[in-house]
Amino acid sequence: MCSRGGSMDERVRFGRQLRSLRVARGWTVSEAAARAGLRQQTLSRLEARRTLGHVEAWVVVRLARVYAVSMESLCVREGED
């Protein structure tokens, strides 16, 4: 998902992972987005897999920092983790 041309499966996995990380912390979409410096709509679209193409690196960096995980763990493809 973090590379150009991410497949639908990668977008689904990425979105599910983002939502799981957020819910585990008890945050709303608004809270998580504010912590990452993103618009609520942006995070909501990522979680709902309503994005086209790749996710910009700066977005992944911010999300990884907020959720205290590595960028690699957010970008791992199925079968690589």
Secondary structure, 3 states (H helix, E strand, C coil): CCCCCCCHHHHHHHHHHHHHHHHHCCCCHHHHHHHHCCCHHHHHHHHCCCCCCCCCHHHHHHHHHHHCCCHHHHHCCCCCC
